[in-house]
Amino acid sequence: MDAALRQPTLRPSVEQELRARVAQQAAIAALGRRALAAPTLDAVLQDAVEVVARTLGVGFGAVLELEPDGRLLLRAGSGWPAEIVGRTWLPNTARTHSGWTLRQGNGQPVVVDDVRAETRFEFSPAIREHGIQSGIAVAIGPADRPYGVLAAHHRVPRSFSDDNAAFLQAAANTLAAAVDGFSAAAQVREAEERFRTLVERLPMITWSIEFGDPPGYYVSPQVERILGFASDEWSYDAYVSRIHPDDRERVLAAVPPYRMLEYRLLDKDDRVVWVHDEAELSTDPDGWVRGIQGFNVDVTHRKQQEELLRASEQRFRALFDTALDAIVLADDDARCIDANPAACELFGVECMVGMALADVLAPSHRASAPAVWSDFLARGEHRGELELTLANGAPRRLELSARANFLPEMHLGVFRDVAERKRLEEQLLQAQKMEAVGRLAGGVAHDFNNLLLVIRGYGDLLLQRLEGKQEATDVREITAAAERAASLTGQLLAFSRRQVVDPRTLALHEVVRETEGRLRKVLGDVELTTELGDEGSFVRADRVQLDQVLLNLAVNARDAMPDGGRFGIETSTLTLSPPAAAGLGLAPGEYVALAAIDTGHGMDAETLAHIFEPFFTTKSPDLGTGLGLSTVYGIATQAGGTVLASSTPGAGSTLTLYLPRHATGTVEDEPLEDDVDVAGAETILLVEDDERVRLLVSQMLASFGYSVTAVGDPTAAVELAGRLEPLDLLLTDVVMPGLNGPQVAARSRHLRPGLPVLFMSGHAEGRVIEEQVLGREENLIHKPFSRDELGRKLREVLARRASAA
């Protein structure tokens, strides 16, 4: 569709005003020229009323001549019946429009926009008989000896602008000059001079060429103001030479009898001046051509504005067409004037122009559309969200910002599909909730780990003393319960992604194969099937955690199939594109997917929304803790991946684990645990701020034969490390008030270079400290540990020092 049709209101009104002004000025100039050539005064007067009526766009034009007896004669008229022109007299009183103009007008046009609202005077009966409702009149000639009145009337009320008044005044002045010119030869010369003055004051170059031998050429002085040439420097040849080369052929081809066009002239400094040009042939009374006359109006400013407008329209169109948001322009009837490609794509149509906005909606929405539109126009704007169903049945959740009369009779609506944003917001809220719960779970696990260490540690010490006695059985139950509790805290830490891990390069399909035996025992009557993908399914993860993931998935599937069923595990590799990865909250790239599929009773949407939250379970309290799937989620995210659940009630469930694919195919073997003599005689500096843990670990160390110095203040421990003799190993907690474990180790090693260090950690932030502070080369044992685990770790660290020496 043509841009002008699509955006008619974008073109400024100044262009119309300028064209109207140019037309009025042209009419005055033409009237003046014809007045000079007219054979009779009646011809001049009749020509004037027709020009006035046509130029102002009114139904009637009139010259009322002031008679010696004071009456006003309708001397010339346009639009009036021919039989009354020259035969009708109008009263000349202060209560008539014409009489007021002569008496009170002070030489200025007197305007009546609406007869019904006029209180100064009234139209005469002869004028009212023709249905006149508005008019403008001005005296012809000076106030002390007026010739009469020049008037323009209309059958409907209308407003007359200052330009209209100025035009009528100029026409009256031209008529006054013509009247005087016909009164005497001297008056003719005076009128010619006035006309010349008038023409030379107009904002245009007036020119004429008289054919003869020699030919005559006249140009008004405005040529110097507009083009920089003095009148005596300007000639026809000079004019032709100053036409822009790109326009010259077109201009010279536009020959009289009449031409009207716009083109470029070059002024004296070679700057471009755009002119509106009108020219026509002039003839003598016998019809012989005497020459050519015309005028040039400087329209450079208008052209510049038009160019700025075109550039603005191009910028608008570029922004409009490339905007990601859907933009629609509509008229008062809610019919689309224009729509950008994003809008057509959003609403599922090829072209919206000409469509009613309701047409893009489903039938169920169309009935309410008129009321909604009327309310919008009344309020003037709308901001907010709305849910729609399109004509093609697609639901849409949109954000709408609309403004009525964005331009006159044009209304703007900007639509944005916020479904994806809402999904991401919900995903963020869920992640924040999980993070908050994870922090709580991690904090609980940390405090509980210290308690479990004390319970388990003292149980180990009691077992050592009660070996072979009946009471040992009871103590073993205590330590077994502590181990089960430690498993729960491990799950809490896995969920909270704060568990200390030992990531290695693993082939996921091999991990599944090696775990199948244990999985079948867990599943019982449930059939296990595997479909393992290619050999490239390498991931970087903790092997123990992966085993825990598989077992938790198997237990969850078994409980969903109390009457038996099938549980399948599938592995594959895939590449996630940016949109697909964003939907999962992951970075784009290659991933290994592990899908756990069961044929159980399935889950509804409400259950799916909570399955990864800790302690959420649909099982009875004796069957589940609600930590199984939350642990899977925590382990997956800790490894840089995620887990996605899908289910249909009665049709089973699928949980898919996504882990970043590791480029190398070199699988790291698990370290072998050989039988190690845990006894020792070395001197160990123990740093632990928790007094109960400090006392327990001191006893554990002493039970192995070590010499122990235990300190609760990290700063004092550093000072002691510098003077304690001998000192073979520093055993320190990681997170403590004041100095943390790594700081204690660094300062102690500054005093005792090469001092072996073993860190203990059961803190919720242990993973962060391990990754950012300790580094993988350090020695770390995480709480709660058993007496034997501590003994083996100590011998491992001390043996590494001995081999290095």
LUMMARGU-994353 format. One record per residue (C-alpha): residue number from 1; x, y, z. Coordinates in steps of 0.1 Angstrom, whole numbers. Layout:
<pts>
PT  pos      X      Y      Z
PT  NUM      X      Y      Z
...
</pts>
This chain:
<pts>
PT  pos      X      Y      Z
PT    1      0      0      0
PT    2     13     35     -8
PT    3     29     51     22
PT    4      9     83     17
PT    5    -24     63     20
PT    6    -11     44     50
PT    7      0     75     69
PT    8    -19    104     55
PT    9    -17    124     87
PT   10     20    123     89
PT   11     25    151     63
PT   12     26    185     82
PT   13     -2    210     76
PT   14     24    237     68
PT   15     26    223     33
PT   16    -11    228     27
PT   17    -10    263     42
PT   18     20    272     19
PT   19      2    258    -12
PT   20    -29    278     -3
PT   21     -8    309      3
PT   22     10    304    -30
PT   23    -24    300    -48
PT   24    -38    331    -33
PT   25     -7    351    -42
PT   26     -8    337    -77
PT   27    -45    347    -79
PT   28    -37    383    -69
PT   29     -9    385    -93
PT   30    -30    371   -121
PT   31    -59    395   -111
PT   32    -35    425   -113
PT   33    -23    415   -147
PT   34    -57    410   -161
PT   35    -69    443   -145
PT   36    -42    461   -165
PT   37    -53    445   -197
PT   38    -91    445   -191
PT   39   -111    467   -216
PT   40   -138    478   -190
PT   41   -142    483   -153
PT   42   -171    458   -153
PT   43   -148    431   -167
PT   44   -123    438   -139
PT   45   -150    437   -112
PT   46   -165    405   -126
PT   47   -131    389   -129
PT   48   -124    398    -93
PT   49   -155    383    -77
PT   50   -150    351    -96
PT   51   -114    349    -85
PT   52   -124    356    -49
PT   53   -151    330    -48
PT   54   -130    303    -65
PT   55    -98    310    -44
PT   56   -117    312    -10
PT   57   -139    283    -19
PT   58   -172    301    -12
PT   59   -205    301    -30
PT   60   -208    338    -36
PT   61   -186    367    -45
PT   62   -198    403    -47
PT   63   -187    439    -54
PT   64   -212    464    -38
PT   65   -207    498    -54
PT   66   -215    528    -31
PT   67   -240    550    -50
PT   68   -243    588    -46
PT   69   -276    584    -27
PT   70   -258    561     -1
PT   71   -272    528    -12
PT   72   -251    499    -23
PT   73   -255    484    -58
PT   74   -247    447    -65
PT   75   -224    458    -93
PT   76   -207    424    -99
PT   77   -214    390    -86
PT   78   -204    353    -87
PT   79   -230    327    -77
PT   80   -258    353    -77
PT   81   -287    350   -103
PT   82   -278    370   -134
PT   83   -311    389   -133
PT   84   -303    406    -99
PT   85   -267    416   -107
PT   86   -266    453   -115
PT   87   -303    457   -106
PT   88   -303    451    -68
PT   89   -296    477    -41
PT   90   -288    469     -5
PT   91   -293    492     25
PT   92   -262    509     37
PT   93   -267    511     75
PT   94   -247    502    106
PT   95   -270    472    111
PT   96   -258    455     79
PT   97   -226    436     72
PT   98   -217    459     44
PT   99   -226    491     62
PT  100   -206    480     93
PT  101   -176    473     70
PT  102   -177    508     56
PT  103   -183    526     89
PT  104   -166    504    116
PT  105   -142    482     97
PT  106   -113    507     98
PT  107   -102    494     64
PT  108    -98    458     77
PT  109   -118    428     66
PT  110   -149    421     87
PT  111   -155    384     93
PT  112   -188    366    102
PT  113   -182    329    109
PT  114   -218    322    118
PT  115   -248    345    114
PT  116   -265    329    144
PT  117   -238    340    167
PT  118   -233    375    153
PT  119   -244    404    175
PT  120   -228    434    159
PT  121   -251    435    128
PT  122   -271    413    105
PT  123   -272    405     68
PT  124   -297    424     47
PT  125   -329    407     36
PT  126   -317    404      0
PT  127   -287    383     12
PT  128   -306    362     37
PT  129   -330    352     10
PT  130   -301    333     -6
PT  131   -294    313     26
PT  132   -262    331     35
PT  133   -247    319     69
PT  134   -212    334     69
PT  135   -191    359     51
PT  136   -161    382     49
PT  137   -161    418     36
PT  138   -136    446     31
PT  139   -139    482     19
PT  140   -126    490    -16
PT  141   -106    521    -16
PT  142    -96    545     12
PT  143   -120    552     41
PT  144   -125    588     32
PT  145   -137    580     -3
PT  146   -145    543     -6
PT  147   -156    529    -39
PT  148   -177    501    -22
PT  149   -173    467     -6
PT  150   -157    434    -18
PT  151   -174    405     -1
PT  152   -174    367     -1
PT  153   -204    347     13
PT  154   -211    311     20
PT  155   -243    291     28
PT  156   -228    273     57
PT  157   -209    286     88
PT  158   -171    286     83
PT  159   -140    301     97
PT  160   -119    326     76
PT  161    -82    326     84
PT  162    -58    355     85
PT  163    -45    344     51
PT  164    -81    346     37
PT  165    -84    381     51
PT  166    -51    392     37
PT  167    -60    377      3
PT  168    -94    396      3
PT  169    -76    428     13
PT  170    -51    424    -15
PT  171    -79    417    -40
PT  172    -97    449    -27
PT  173    -65    469    -31
PT  174    -62    456    -67
PT  175    -98    466    -74
PT  176    -92    500    -59
PT  177    -63    505    -81
PT  178    -83    493   -111
PT  179   -112    517   -103
PT  180    -88    546   -100
PT  181    -71    536   -132
PT  182   -103    538   -152
PT  183   -111    572   -137
PT  184    -83    591   -154
PT  185    -50    585   -171
PT  186    -31    600   -142
PT  187    -49    576   -119
PT  188    -40    548   -142
PT  189     -3    556   -138
PT  190     -8    559   -100
PT  191    -25    525   -100
PT  192      3    510   -121
PT  193     28    522    -96
PT  194      8    509    -67
PT  195      5    476    -85
PT  196     42    474    -91
PT  197     48    482    -55
PT  198     24    455    -45
PT  199     40    430    -68
PT  200     75    439    -58
PT  201     66    433    -21
PT  202     52    399    -27
PT  203     75    370    -15
PT  204     82    359    -51
PT  205    101    369    -82
PT  206     77    383   -108
PT  207     89    385   -144
PT  208     77    391   -179
PT  209     91    388   -215
PT  210     77    411   -242
PT  211     81    399   -277
PT  212     93    426   -301
PT  213    123    441   -317
PT  214    142    444   -294
PT  215    124    421   -269
PT  216    117    435   -234
PT  217    124    417   -201
PT  218    113    426   -166
PT  219    122    410   -133
PT  220    111    422    -99
PT  221    137    432    -73
PT  222    130    401    -52
PT  223    154    383    -76
PT  224    182    398    -55
PT  225    168    387    -22
PT  226    160    352    -34
PT  227    189    345    -59
PT  228    215    372    -51
PT  229    214    388    -86
PT  230    205    425    -91
PT  231    177    431   -115
PT  232    200    445   -142
PT  233    222    414   -139
PT  234    192    391   -146
PT  235    181    382   -181
PT  236    165    352   -199
PT  237    199    338   -207
PT  238    210    342   -171
PT  239    178    325   -160
PT  240    184    295   -183
PT  241    221    292   -171
PT  242    210    291   -135
PT  243    185    262   -139
PT  244    200    231   -122
PT  245    215    209   -149
PT  246    194    180   -138
PT  247    162    200   -142
PT  248    170    221   -173
PT  249    156    198   -200
PT  250    123    193   -181
PT  251    118    230   -174
PT  252    125    242   -210
PT  253    102    215   -224
PT  254     73    229   -203
PT  255     62    255   -228
PT  256     32    279   -225
PT  257      3    287   -229
PT  258      5    277   -193
PT  259     29    259   -171
PT  260     32    251   -134
PT  261     61    231   -120
PT  262     88    230    -93
PT  263    125    228   -100
PT  264    159    240    -87
PT  265    177    272    -95
PT  266    213    280    -85
PT  267    218    313    -68
PT  268    248    336    -72
PT  269    268    315    -47
PT  270    257    282    -65
PT  271    234    272    -36
PT  272    203    253    -46
PT  273    170    273    -44
PT  274    138    253    -50
PT  275    111    274    -68
PT  276     75    270    -76
PT  277     71    283   -111
PT  278     39    295   -129
PT  279     39    311   -163
PT  280     14    319   -191
PT  281     12    337   -224
PT  282     -1    372   -225
PT  283    -22    385   -255
PT  284    -34    418   -268
PT  285    -72    426   -273
PT  286    -71    410   -307
PT  287    -57    377   -293
PT  288    -22    381   -306
PT  289      6    368   -283
PT  290     25    397   -268
PT  291     48    378   -245
PT  292     51    355   -214
PT  293     47    365   -178
PT  294     51    345   -146
PT  295     64    343   -111
PT  296     88    321    -90
PT  297     81    314    -53
PT  298    110    303    -31
PT  299     98    269    -17
PT  300    132    257     -5
PT  301    121    256     31
PT  302     91    234     22
PT  303    113    211      2
PT  304    137    208     31
PT  305    108    200     54
PT  306     95    174     29
PT  307    130    158     27
PT  308    132    157     65
PT  309     97    142     65
PT  310    107    116     40
PT  311    138    107     60
PT  312    117    106     92
PT  313     93     83     74
PT  314    121     60     63
PT  315    135     58     98
PT  316    100     52    111
PT  317     95     25     85
PT  318    128      8     93
PT  319    121      8    130
PT  320     85     -2    124
PT  321     94    -31    101
PT  322    123    -45    122
PT  323    108    -41    157
PT  324    105    -74    176
PT  325     73    -62    192
PT  326     41    -63    173
PT  327     30    -28    163
PT  328     -5    -21    149
PT  329    -20     12    137
PT  330    -58     13    136
PT  331    -85     38    126
PT  332   -115     49    146
PT  333   -134     18    135
PT  334   -107     -6    149
PT  335    -96    -14    114
PT  336    -59    -20    107
PT  337    -42      9     88
PT  338     -7     -7     91
PT  339     10    -35    109
PT  340     46    -46    110
PT  341     58    -81    102
PT  342     61    -90    139
PT  343     24    -83    143
PT  344     15   -105    113
PT  345     36   -133    127
PT  346     21   -129    162
PT  347    -15   -130    150
PT  348     -9   -156    123
PT  349    -19   -137     92
PT  350      0   -127     61
PT  351    -13    -91     60
PT  352    -34    -73     85
PT  353    -39    -40     66
PT  354    -76    -35     61
PT  355    -86    -62     86
PT  356   -108    -54    116
PT  357    -87    -61    147
PT  358   -114    -85    159
PT  359   -109   -107    129
PT  360    -76   -120    143
PT  361    -94   -133    174
PT  362   -113   -165    180
PT  363   -151   -162    176
PT  364   -156   -164    214
PT  365   -136   -132    218
PT  366   -151   -112    190
PT  367   -185   -103    206
PT  368   -168    -83    233
PT  369   -144    -65    210
PT  370   -166    -34    202
PT  371   -172    -27    238
PT  372   -135    -31    247
PT  373   -126     -8    218
PT  374   -151     19    228
PT  375   -138     18    263
PT  376   -102     22    251
PT  377   -111     52    229
PT  378   -129     68    259
PT  379    -99     63    283
PT  380    -73     72    257
PT  381    -47     45    266
PT  382    -42     10    279
PT  383    -14     -7    297
PT  384    -14    -42    310
PT  385    -16    -79    302
PT  386    -43    -98    285
PT  387    -49   -134    274
PT  388    -64   -140    240
PT  389    -73   -169    217
PT  390    -65   -162    181
PT  391    -86   -171    151
PT  392    -63   -201    145
PT  393    -70   -214    180
PT  394    -36   -205    194
PT  395    -37   -190    230
PT  396    -16   -159    235
PT  397     -6   -141    267
PT  398      3   -106    257
PT  399     15    -74    272
PT  400     -3    -44    255
PT  401      6     -7    255
PT  402    -19     13    235
PT  403    -25     50    229
PT  404    -56     64    213
PT  405    -51     93    188
PT  406    -14     86    186
PT  407    -19    107    155
PT  408    -52    123    145
PT  409    -78     95    139
PT  410    -50     69    142
PT  411    -45     47    173
PT  412    -13     28    182
PT  413    -10     -6    199
PT  414     22    -24    208
PT  415     19    -61    216
PT  416     45    -82    233
PT  417     43   -120    237
PT  418     52   -124    274
PT  419     46   -162    277
PT  420     83   -169    275
PT  421     91   -142    300
PT  422     65   -155    324
PT  423     79   -189    320
PT  424    114   -177    328
PT  425    101   -156    357
PT  426     84   -187    371
PT  427    116   -207    365
PT  428    136   -180    384
PT  429    111   -180    413
PT  430    114   -217    415
PT  431    152   -216    414
PT  432    152   -189    441
PT  433    129   -210    462
PT  434    150   -241    457
PT  435    182   -220    465
PT  436    166   -208    498
PT  437    155   -243    507
PT  438    189   -255    497
PT  439    207   -230    520
PT  440    184   -241    549
PT  441    190   -278    541
PT  442    228   -272    538
PT  443    229   -253    571
PT  444    209   -281    589
PT  445    232   -307    573
PT  446    263   -289    585
PT  447    252   -286    622
PT  448    239   -322    620
PT  449    272   -334    606
PT  450    291   -322    637
PT  451    266   -340    659
PT  452    268   -372    638
PT  453    306   -370    639
PT  454    305   -370    677
PT  455    279   -398    679
PT  456    297   -420    653
PT  457    331   -412    666
PT  458    324   -421    702
PT  459    305   -451    690
PT  460    337   -462    672
PT  461    358   -456    703
PT  462    333   -476    724
PT  463    334   -505    700
PT  464    371   -506    702
PT  465    369   -509    740
PT  466    339   -533    740
PT  467    353   -557    714
PT  468    339   -592    721
PT  469    314   -580    747
PT  470    276   -581    745
PT  471    273   -544    748
PT  472    292   -540    714
PT  473    260   -551    696
PT  474    241   -521    710
PT  475    268   -497    701
PT  476    270   -511    666
PT  477    232   -502    662
PT  478    241   -467    674
PT  479    269   -463    648
PT  480    247   -479    621
PT  481    219   -454    628
PT  482    245   -426    627
PT  483    257   -438    593
PT  484    221   -438    580
PT  485    216   -403    593
PT  486    249   -393    576
PT  487    234   -406    544
PT  488    204   -383    549
PT  489    227   -353    555
PT  490    246   -363    524
PT  491    214   -361    504
PT  492    206   -327    519
PT  493    240   -315    509
PT  494    236   -330    474
PT  495    203   -312    470
PT  496    218   -279    483
PT  497    248   -284    459
PT  498    272   -279    488
PT  499    284   -314    491
PT  500    322   -319    487
PT  501    326   -339    455
PT  502    354   -358    438
PT  503    346   -352    401
PT  504    362   -376    376
PT  505    358   -383    339
PT  506    333   -411    336
PT  507    315   -429    308
PT  508    278   -426    318
PT  509    267   -457    299
PT  510    294   -477    317
PT  511    283   -464    351
PT  512    247   -476    342
PT  513    260   -511    332
PT  514    281   -514    364
PT  515    251   -504    385
PT  516    225   -527    369
PT  517    230   -555    394
PT  518    222   -532    424
PT  519    193   -516    405
PT  520    177   -550    399
PT  521    178   -558    436
PT  522    162   -524    444
PT  523    135   -528    417
PT  524    124   -562    429
PT  525     94   -572    407
PT  526     98   -543    383
PT  527    115   -551    350
PT  528    147   -532    342
PT  529    155   -524    306
PT  530    185   -504    293
PT  531    191   -487    259
PT  532    226   -472    262
PT  533    238   -448    236
PT  534    271   -444    218
PT  535    305   -446    234
PT  536    309   -408    235
PT  537    288   -403    267
PT  538    317   -390    288
PT  539    308   -367    317
PT  540    327   -350    346
PT  541    310   -361    378
PT  542    314   -378    412
PT  543    310   -415    408
PT  544    294   -420    442
PT  545    269   -393    434
PT  546    260   -409    400
PT  547    253   -442    418
PT  548    231   -423    442
PT  549    212   -407    413
PT  550    205   -441    397
PT  551    194   -457    429
PT  552    171   -428    438
PT  553    156   -429    403
PT  554    151   -466    407
PT  555    135   -464    441
PT  556    112   -436    430
PT  557    101   -457    399
PT  558     96   -488    420
PT  559     73   -470    445
PT  560     53   -457    415
PT  561     47   -493    404
PT  562     35   -512    434
PT  563     20   -539    412
PT  564     50   -542    390
PT  565     59   -526    356
PT  566     88   -516    336
PT  567    116   -492    343
PT  568    139   -482    315
PT  569    172   -463    314
PT  570    183   -447    281
PT  571    215   -427    275
PT  572    223   -405    245
PT  573    243   -375    234
PT  574    228   -344    219
PT  575    236   -308    211
PT  576    214   -281    227
PT  577    208   -250    205
PT  578    207   -216    223
PT  579    168   -216    224
PT  580    167   -252    236
PT  581    194   -246    262
PT  582    177   -214    274
PT  583    145   -234    279
PT  584    164   -258    303
PT  585    184   -230    320
PT  586    216   -244    305
PT  587    244   -230    283
PT  588    243   -241    247
PT  589    265   -270    237
PT  590    269   -308    239
PT  591    252   -328    266
PT  592    248   -364    277
PT  593    212   -372    285
PT  594    200   -401    308
PT  595    163   -407    307
PT  596    146   -428    334
PT  597    112   -440    321
PT  598     86   -459    342
PT  599     51   -472    335
PT  600     38   -462    369
PT  601      7   -442    379
PT  602     22   -409    367
PT  603     18   -374    383
PT  604     -5   -345    378
PT  605      8   -309    371
PT  606      5   -299    407
PT  607     28   -328    418
PT  608     52   -321    390
PT  609     57   -285    402
PT  610     70   -297    436
PT  611     88   -330    430
PT  612    123   -315    433
PT  613    116   -298    466
PT  614    132   -314    497
PT  615    108   -333    520
PT  616     80   -332    494
PT  617     66   -366    489
PT  618     33   -383    480
PT  619     44   -414    499
PT  620     34   -423    534
PT  621     59   -413    561
PT  622     72   -448    565
PT  623     81   -452    528
PT  624     99   -420    520
PT  625    117   -389    533
PT  626    111   -367    503
PT  627    148   -363    496
PT  628    152   -387    467
PT  629    144   -365    437
PT  630    157   -334    454
PT  631    190   -351    457
PT  632    189   -360    420
PT  633    182   -323    413
PT  634    210   -311    435
PT  635    236   -336    421
PT  636    226   -327    385
PT  637    229   -289    390
PT  638    262   -293    410
PT  639    276   -311    380
PT  640    266   -282    357
PT  641    234   -299    343
PT  642    198   -301    352
PT  643    169   -326    354
PT  644    136   -324    336
PT  645    104   -343    346
PT  646     74   -350    324
PT  647     44   -372    333
PT  648      8   -379    325
PT  649    -15   -394    352
PT  650    -20   -431    345
PT  651      7   -431    317
PT  652     40   -432    336
PT  653     67   -406    341
PT  654    100   -397    325
PT  655    129   -380    343
PT  656    157   -368    320
PT  657    191   -359    335
PT  658    212   -335    313
PT  659    250   -334    321
PT  660    276   -315    301
PT  661    295   -338    277
PT  662    332   -341    285
PT  663    354   -339    254
PT  664    380   -364    265
PT  665    374   -401    264
PT  666    399   -410    291
PT  667    382   -425    320
PT  668    398   -419    354
PT  669    400   -450    376
PT  670    387   -450    411
PT  671    415   -451    437
PT  672    419   -485    453
PT  673    416   -488    490
PT  674    443   -513    502
PT  675    445   -524    538
PT  676    465   -498    556
PT  677    480   -499    591
PT  678    464   -469    607
PT  679    486   -467    637
PT  680    510   -438    641
PT  681    534   -421    664
PT  682    537   -386    648
PT  683    528   -353    664
PT  684    496   -337    651
PT  685    483   -301    657
PT  686    445   -302    657
PT  687    426   -270    651
PT  688    388   -272    656
PT  689    365   -245    670
PT  690    337   -270    680
PT  691    347   -282    715
PT  692    328   -315    712
PT  693    343   -324    679
PT  694    378   -313    691
PT  695    376   -336    721
PT  696    364   -365    699
PT  697    390   -362    672
PT  698    417   -358    699
PT  699    406   -392    713
PT  700    405   -407    679
PT  701    441   -396    672
PT  702    453   -407    705
PT  703    437   -441    699
PT  704    460   -445    669
PT  705    490   -436    689
PT  706    495   -401    677
PT  707    507   -373    700
PT  708    480   -346    698
PT  709    480   -309    706
PT  710    444   -296    702
PT  711    435   -258    698
PT  712    402   -241    694
PT  713    415   -206    685
PT  714    429   -205    649
PT  715    451   -175    656
PT  716    467   -193    686
PT  717    471   -224    664
PT  718    493   -204    640
PT  719    515   -192    668
PT  720    518   -227    682
PT  721    527   -241    648
PT  722    558   -220    648
PT  723    572   -233    680
PT  724    558   -268    685
PT  725    586   -294    683
PT  726    582   -318    667
PT  727    552   -312    644
PT  728    544   -337    616
PT  729    509   -327    604
PT  730    483   -300    607
PT  731    447   -312    610
PT  732    423   -283    607
PT  733    387   -276    602
PT  734    379   -255    571
PT  735    353   -229    582
PT  736    361   -213    616
PT  737    356   -178    631
PT  738    385   -154    626
PT  739    409   -173    604
PT  740    396   -202    582
PT  741    414   -234    577
PT  742    433   -225    544
PT  743    445   -193    561
PT  744    457   -212    591
PT  745    475   -237    568
PT  746    491   -209    547
PT  747    505   -190    577
PT  748    517   -223    594
PT  749    535   -234    562
PT  750    551   -200    561
PT  751    566   -208    595
PT  752    571   -245    588
PT  753    577   -250    550
PT  754    564   -283    537
PT  755    541   -290    567
PT  756    515   -316    556
PT  757    479   -304    561
PT  758    447   -324    563
PT  759    414   -304    561
PT  760    381   -314    577
PT  761    348   -300    564
PT  762    312   -306    569
PT  763    301   -270    563
PT  764    274   -260    538
PT  765    299   -240    519
PT  766    324   -268    517
PT  767    321   -271    479
PT  768    328   -234    474
PT  769    358   -235    496
PT  770    371   -267    479
PT  771    368   -252    445
PT  772    379   -216    452
PT  773    403   -219    481
PT  774    417   -254    486
PT  775    422   -267    451
PT  776    422   -303    441
PT  777    457   -309    452
PT  778    449   -305    489
PT  779    439   -332    513
PT  780    403   -331    525
PT  781    381   -354    546
PT  782    345   -345    551
PT  783    324   -349    582
PT  784    310   -371    596
PT  785    339   -395    591
PT  786    346   -427    610
PT  787    376   -434    631
PT  788    390   -458    604
PT  789    384   -433    576
PT  790    404   -407    596
PT  791    431   -432    603
PT  792    435   -442    566
PT  793    435   -406    554
PT  794    461   -395    579
PT  795    484   -424    568
PT  796    478   -414    532
PT  797    488   -378    537
PT  798    519   -387    558
PT  799    530   -414    533
PT  800    528   -388    505
PT  801    551   -366    525
PT  802    575   -394    531
PT  803    577   -403    494
PT  804    582   -367    485
PT  805    611   -364    508
</pts>
